[in-house]
């Protein structure tokens, strides 16, 4: 697990310096996997229609609900690697 956490932290740092900005769907997937890996399942109410960005983020995070933290970390790492 320490190796996975170190690789995850490295991927988080690398995500800030990707060669080109990912599309919005990919950015939402990156966000969702990061939140699932670091905070677990989404909680709270879904944002209202007036908060389009918050709603999209909540929906993306809710889409990975139930995924184990280690699995979310590995998927995050794999996704960042594929974008380099």
N, CA, C and O of each residue as an XYZ file, in Angstrom:
336
protein
N       0.817     -1.217      0.000
C       0.000      0.000      0.000
C       0.854      1.272      0.000
O       0.495      2.234     -0.678
N       1.984      1.310      0.744
C       2.795      2.536      0.694
C       3.276      2.862     -0.726
O       3.357      4.030     -1.104
N       3.598      1.808     -1.518
C       4.032      2.045     -2.890
C       2.904      2.639     -3.723
O       3.136      3.528     -4.542
N       1.681      2.148     -3.515
C       0.526      2.665     -4.246
C       0.286      4.120     -3.880
O       0.024      4.946     -4.754
N       0.372      4.441     -2.595
C       0.154      5.814     -2.147
C       1.211      6.747     -2.733
O       0.893      7.859     -3.156
N       2.457      6.302     -2.759
C       3.528      7.118     -3.342
C       3.298      7.326     -4.834
O       3.479      8.432     -5.343
N       2.898      6.264     -5.536
C       2.619      6.376     -6.972
C       1.426      7.302     -7.211
O       1.413      8.065     -8.177
N       0.429      7.234     -6.332
C      -0.752      8.096     -6.438
C      -0.348      9.560     -6.254
O      -0.760     10.424     -7.028
N       0.451      9.830     -5.236
C       0.891     11.209     -4.985
C       1.729     11.740     -6.147
O       1.635     12.916     -6.496
N       2.543     10.875     -6.744
C       3.336     11.259     -7.913
C       2.401     11.582     -9.083
O       2.603     12.574     -9.784
N       1.382     10.749     -9.292
C       0.417     10.979    -10.377
C      -0.349     12.282    -10.164
O      -0.627     13.003    -11.122
N      -0.692     12.587     -8.901
C      -1.385     13.849     -8.603
C      -0.496     15.025     -9.011
O      -0.967     15.981     -9.628
N       0.781     14.950     -8.666
C       1.712     16.025     -9.039
C       1.839     16.123    -10.560
O       1.857     17.220    -11.118
N       1.926     14.972    -11.224
C       2.065     14.957    -12.684
C       0.804     15.450    -13.385
O       0.873     15.961    -14.503
N      -0.344     15.298    -12.733
C      -1.598     15.737    -13.358
C      -1.628     17.247    -13.568
O      -2.375     17.751    -14.406
N      -0.813     17.959    -12.803
C      -0.790     19.418    -12.910
C       0.092     19.895    -14.059
O       0.083     21.081    -14.388
N       0.853     18.989    -14.675
C       1.748     19.394    -15.764
C       1.635     18.460    -16.969
O       2.640     18.068    -17.562
N       0.410     18.114    -17.316
C       0.177     17.282    -18.493
C       0.505     18.078    -19.753
O       0.383     19.303    -19.757
N       0.923     17.394    -20.828
C       1.282     18.111    -22.055
C       0.138     18.947    -22.632
O       0.372     20.031    -23.167
N      -1.092     18.452    -22.528
C      -2.243     19.251    -22.972
C      -3.406     19.025    -22.017
O      -3.515     17.979    -21.377
N      -4.270     20.027    -21.937
C      -5.407     19.942    -21.020
C      -6.404     18.888    -21.514
O      -6.825     18.927    -22.670
N      -6.782     17.942    -20.638
C      -7.771     16.928    -21.028
C      -9.146     17.553    -21.273
O      -9.425     18.660    -20.814
N      -9.999     16.833    -22.001
C     -11.362     17.323    -22.224
C     -12.145     17.266    -20.909
O     -11.696     16.670    -19.929
N     -13.308     17.889    -20.908
C     -14.094     18.000    -19.669
C     -14.485     16.645    -19.086
O     -14.463     16.474    -17.867
N     -14.840     15.683    -19.931
C     -15.229     14.358    -19.436
C     -14.060     13.694    -18.714
O     -14.242     13.056    -17.677
N     -12.866     13.848    -19.268
C     -11.672     13.269    -18.641
C     -11.345     14.004    -17.348
O     -10.970     13.378    -16.356
N     -11.484     15.317    -17.353
C     -11.250     16.086    -16.126
C     -12.205     15.652    -15.016
O     -11.806     15.551    -13.856
N     -13.454     15.397    -15.366
C     -14.422     14.938    -14.370
C     -14.042     13.558    -13.840
O     -14.204     13.284    -12.651
N     -13.539     12.694    -14.712
C     -13.108     11.361    -14.283
C     -11.904     11.460    -13.343
O     -11.831     10.746    -12.343
N     -10.966     12.346    -13.669
C      -9.803     12.575    -12.802
C     -10.278     13.051    -11.431
O      -9.826     12.552    -10.401
N     -11.192     14.017    -11.427
C     -11.732     14.555    -10.176
C     -12.413     13.459     -9.360
O     -12.168     13.321     -8.162
N     -13.268     12.686    -10.020
C     -14.044     11.655     -9.321
C     -13.131     10.606     -8.694
O     -13.326     10.213     -7.544
N     -12.138     10.156     -9.450
C     -11.228      9.136     -8.922
C     -10.382      9.690     -7.774
O     -10.122      8.995     -6.792
N      -9.958     10.948     -7.908
C      -9.187     11.579     -6.829
C     -10.012     11.653     -5.554
O      -9.547     11.274     -4.479
N     -11.245     12.147     -5.681
C     -12.106     12.285     -4.504
C     -12.428     10.931     -3.883
O     -12.437     10.797     -2.659
N     -12.693      9.930     -4.713
C     -13.007      8.590     -4.203
C     -11.794      8.014     -3.476
O     -11.937      7.380     -2.430
N     -10.604      8.235     -4.029
C      -9.373      7.705     -3.425
C      -9.046      8.401     -2.104
O      -8.526      7.774     -1.180
N      -9.350      9.694     -2.018
C      -8.944     10.453     -0.832
C     -10.045     10.641      0.200
O      -9.752     10.791      1.386
N     -11.308     10.636     -0.226
C     -12.404     10.927      0.704
C     -13.452      9.826      0.793
O     -14.298      9.856      1.687
N     -13.412      8.860     -0.112
C     -14.424      7.801     -0.091
C     -15.676      8.218     -0.840
O     -15.648      9.135     -1.662
N     -16.770      7.537     -0.549
C     -18.024      7.791     -1.257
C     -18.518      9.220     -1.068
O     -18.329      9.834     -0.018
N     -19.156      9.729     -2.119
C     -19.743     11.062     -2.076
C     -20.838     11.092     -1.008
O     -21.548     10.109     -0.799
N     -20.956     12.234     -0.343
C     -22.045     12.395      0.619
C     -22.656     13.775      0.413
O     -22.120     14.595     -0.333
N     -23.744     14.016      1.056
C     -24.429     15.287      0.880
C     -25.381     15.243     -0.296
O     -25.435     14.270     -1.048
N     -26.127     16.322     -0.434
C     -27.125     16.394     -1.502
C     -26.489     16.811     -2.811
O     -25.472     17.503     -2.843
N     -27.117     16.370     -3.890
C     -26.695     16.763     -5.231
C     -26.985     18.252     -5.405
O     -28.084     18.708     -5.090
N     -25.995     19.028     -5.912
C     -26.225     20.461     -6.121
C     -27.390     20.714     -7.077
O     -27.720     19.874     -7.914
N     -27.996     21.876     -6.937
C     -29.150     22.240     -7.758
C     -28.782     22.595     -9.193
O     -27.605     22.646     -9.551
N     -29.796     22.837     -9.999
C     -29.615     23.141    -11.418
C     -28.783     24.394    -11.657
O     -28.131     24.506    -12.695
N     -28.790     25.329    -10.728
C     -28.052     26.574    -10.928
C     -26.539     26.379    -10.776
O     -25.762     27.212    -11.244
N     -26.119     25.300    -10.133
C     -24.691     25.009     -9.942
C     -24.283     23.900    -10.906
O     -24.139     22.745    -10.505
N     -24.096     24.252    -12.174
C     -23.811     23.260    -13.205
C     -22.488     22.534    -12.973
O     -22.407     21.318    -13.147
N     -21.453     23.276    -12.581
C     -20.139     22.657    -12.360
C     -20.186     21.735    -11.145
O     -19.709     20.602    -11.202
N     -20.757     22.220    -10.051
C     -20.868     21.405     -8.843
C     -21.684     20.146     -9.088
O     -21.366     19.073     -8.577
N     -22.727     20.293     -9.868
C     -23.596     19.151    -10.186
C     -22.842     18.107    -11.023
O     -22.955     16.907    -10.772
N     -22.078     18.569    -12.011
C     -21.301     17.653    -12.859
C     -20.246     16.926    -12.030
O     -20.034     15.726    -12.208
N     -19.587     17.646    -11.130
C     -18.579     17.022    -10.264
C     -19.221     15.994     -9.340
O     -18.699     14.893     -9.166
N     -20.354     16.359     -8.751
C     -21.053     15.438     -7.842
C     -21.471     14.178     -8.596
O     -21.298     13.066     -8.099
N     -22.017     14.355     -9.789
C     -22.452     13.206    -10.597
C     -21.277     12.289    -10.949
O     -21.399     11.066    -10.892
N     -20.138     12.890    -11.312
C     -18.962     12.093    -11.660
C     -18.478     11.307    -10.444
O     -18.169     10.120    -10.546
N     -18.415     11.975     -9.296
C     -17.958     11.319     -8.074
C     -18.939     10.219     -7.667
O     -18.527      9.134     -7.257
N     -20.217     10.500     -7.781
C     -21.238      9.511     -7.441
C     -21.149      8.293     -8.372
O     -21.534      7.185     -7.999
N     -20.641      8.515     -9.576
C     -20.497      7.424    -10.540
C     -19.473      6.373    -10.137
O     -19.510      5.250    -10.639
N     -18.565      6.723     -9.241
C     -17.561      5.756     -8.770
C     -17.836      5.331     -7.321
O     -16.978      4.751     -6.655
N     -19.033      5.629     -6.859
C     -19.419      5.284     -5.489
C     -19.269      3.781     -5.254
O     -19.645      2.972     -6.102
N     -18.722      3.421     -4.110
C     -18.551      2.019     -3.765
C     -17.195      1.456     -4.170
O     -16.828      0.364     -3.737
N     -16.450      2.182     -4.990
C     -15.128      1.709     -5.417
C     -14.155      1.857     -4.247
O     -14.137      2.887     -3.573
N     -13.358      0.834     -4.014
C     -12.374      0.873     -2.929
C     -11.337      1.965     -3.197
O     -11.022      2.269     -4.347
N     -10.817      2.542     -2.128
C      -9.823      3.609     -2.253
C      -8.609      3.185     -3.059
O      -8.129      3.938     -3.905
N      -8.104      1.970     -2.798
C      -6.921      1.484     -3.520
C      -7.219      1.325     -5.008
O      -6.374      1.639     -5.846
N      -8.407      0.843     -5.338
C      -8.790      0.679     -6.748
C      -8.904      2.041     -7.425
O      -8.483      2.205     -8.571
N      -9.470      3.013     -6.721
C      -9.593      4.367     -7.273
C      -8.207      4.980     -7.489
O      -7.970      5.650     -8.494
N      -7.293      4.747     -6.541
C      -5.923      5.253     -6.698
C      -5.276      4.661     -7.945
O      -4.662      5.382     -8.731
N      -5.415      3.347     -8.127
C      -4.797      2.686     -9.275
C      -5.393      3.177    -10.588
O      -4.663      3.394    -11.556
N      -6.698      3.352    -10.630
C      -7.340      3.869    -11.851
C      -6.885      5.294    -12.140
O      -6.675      5.658    -13.297
N      -6.730      6.108    -11.086
C      -6.254      7.481    -11.234
C      -4.850      7.468    -11.838
O      -4.568      8.194    -12.791
N      -3.976      6.636    -11.274
C      -2.601      6.525    -11.769
C      -2.603      6.118    -13.242
O      -1.908      6.720    -14.061
N      -3.385      5.096    -13.569
C      -3.451      4.614    -14.962
C      -3.964      5.688    -15.900
O      -3.459      5.833    -17.013
N      -4.964      6.444    -15.464
C      -5.523      7.505    -16.300
C      -4.492      8.603    -16.560
O      -4.330      9.050    -17.695
N      -3.803      9.033    -15.517
C      -2.778     10.086    -15.692
C      -1.662      9.584    -16.608
O      -1.185     10.323    -17.470
N      -1.248      8.341    -16.426
C      -0.205      7.759    -17.285
C      -0.638      7.775    -18.754
O       0.172      8.048    -19.640
N      -1.914      7.482    -19.007
C      -2.403      7.443    -20.389
C      -2.467      8.835    -21.018
O      -2.522      8.956    -22.242
N      -2.462      9.872    -20.205
C      -2.561     11.245    -20.715
C      -1.207     11.903    -20.947
O      -1.124     12.992    -21.515
N      -0.150     11.232    -20.504
C       1.196     11.825    -20.644
C       1.716     11.709    -22.056
O       2.827     12.155    -22.344
